Amino acid sequence: MKKKESIALYGGTPVRNSYLPYGKQWIDEEDIHAVTNILKSDFLTTGPTISQFEKSIASFVGAKHAVAFSNGTAALHAACNAAGISENDEVITSPMTFAASSNCALYMGGRPIFADINPQTYNITSETIKPLINGKTKAIITVDFTGQPVEYEEIMAMAEEHELVVIADAAHALGATYKGENIGSIADMTMFSFHPVKHITTGEGGIITTDSDKYYERLIEFRNHGITRDPMKINKKDPWYYEMQALGFNYRMTDIQASLGLSQIRKLQKFIDLRRDYAQKYNEAFEGMAEIITPFQKEDCNSSWHLYIIRLHLSKLRVNRDEIFRALQKENIGVNVHYIPVYLHPYYQLLGYKEGLCPQAEKVYQEIITLPLFPKMSDQDLNDVITAVKKVISYYAVE
Ligand SMILES: *Cc1c(COP(=O)(O)O)cnc(C)c1O
């Protein structure tokens, strides 16, 4: 038996002295300048910067409209409202996602229906969605998990056939492409999030892109209490008059957020390129390691690499994922797990969802670890992750 380097979990020296998080924002002087300028201006909210930011995102993804929200979850809620999801409607989505992807259906009184994932791509597919469609199905909420697009062509065709609305949760996929088309220009409505770990940040923030004028109007009203001032929609012509015609929320983005977003967009392509470059370096470093499965990438897609996830060949390791996770944390590598299948959360269990519902998602969940990946990482950070993964995996490898 070859002598093994002692891992930090058992008293060895950690690969790093300082903790490396799995994701983090990149804020520079330009961003700070943009925000302080807005603080000195007339509008902190409902000002002109919002529509500048919206136009900029719409043009980046190639969509007709974009509507900004206080966060991505609010944006998903608004999209579900615009899609007309109501009491007892079924909404098909992925279990391999953040809870917001299906919570938004619950907000409308709808019922999330979880389609299983493909064990290679970790995305839901037309094959796993199809058997779940019935007379109650109203919409499909796709998730471009890690930044890798779902099979939009098949899913959009199926949705059209059954008259379903497709809402893309593309919180991971800003800058990704599918068969040469930008994510954000394919589904009926697409959501992006600007949380600090996402591709660009506004602190908190989210947006819906759409080509539909009808959805656009509903989104605009929903984020502002359901109030309209559109003279086409109200009879009274007094200049002060407005009407609340439906129940909405205050889900507005501030100009402070939008100004940061506008400044961040200038760096977006650089951020995406860096993520792709780092993912490629991880792929090369882990190539040939029998204990690890690196992320599968579809040839006709270009992922935006929000997350880099390795999957463990547990039969080639002496311990389970949780032990490997703890060992990497002790090396000061901020690994993470994305995600606990949504319906396994206690709240969903109370709603009656049962373990075993999506066997592929549950199996994949037991075997995945998210490695740090963000544009601000240095080459040294990247090398530390690679060193730690190799050290921990070889320590636990079956002889
Ligand atoms: C981040 C995220 C959201 C929610 O976005 P917030 O802006 O944090 O509300 C929704 N879905 C997925 C898959 C996400 O990663």
The ligand as a MOL file (V3000), in Angstrom:
LIG
                    3D

  0  0  0     0  0            999 V3000
M  V30 BEGIN CTAB
M  V30 COUNTS 15 15 0 0 0
M  V30 BEGIN ATOM
M  V30 1 C -30.9000 31.7930 -7.5200 0
M  V30 2 C -31.9930 30.9600 -8.0280 0
M  V30 3 C -33.3480 31.3440 -7.9880 0
M  V30 4 C -33.8930 32.5160 -7.2120 0
M  V30 5 O -33.2980 33.6900 -7.4020 0
M  V30 6 P -33.3050 34.7960 -6.2430 0
M  V30 7 O -32.8580 35.9960 -7.0100 0
M  V30 8 O -32.3160 34.3620 -5.1930 0
M  V30 9 O -34.6780 34.9280 -5.7130 0
M  V30 10 C -34.2870 30.5370 -8.6010 0
M  V30 11 N -33.9360 29.3920 -9.1980 0
M  V30 12 C -32.6590 28.9610 -9.2300 0
M  V30 13 C -32.3590 27.6750 -9.9270 0
M  V30 14 C -31.6530 29.7170 -8.6440 0
M  V30 15 O -30.3980 29.2590 -8.6510 0
M  V30 END ATOM
M  V30 BEGIN BOND
M  V30 1 1 1 2
M  V30 2 1 2 3
M  V30 3 2 2 14
M  V30 4 1 3 4
M  V30 5 2 3 10
M  V30 6 1 4 5
M  V30 7 1 5 6
M  V30 8 2 6 7
M  V30 9 1 6 8
M  V30 10 1 6 9
M  V30 11 1 10 11
M  V30 12 2 11 12
M  V30 13 1 12 13
M  V30 14 1 12 14
M  V30 15 1 14 15
M  V30 END BOND
M  V30 END CTAB
M  END
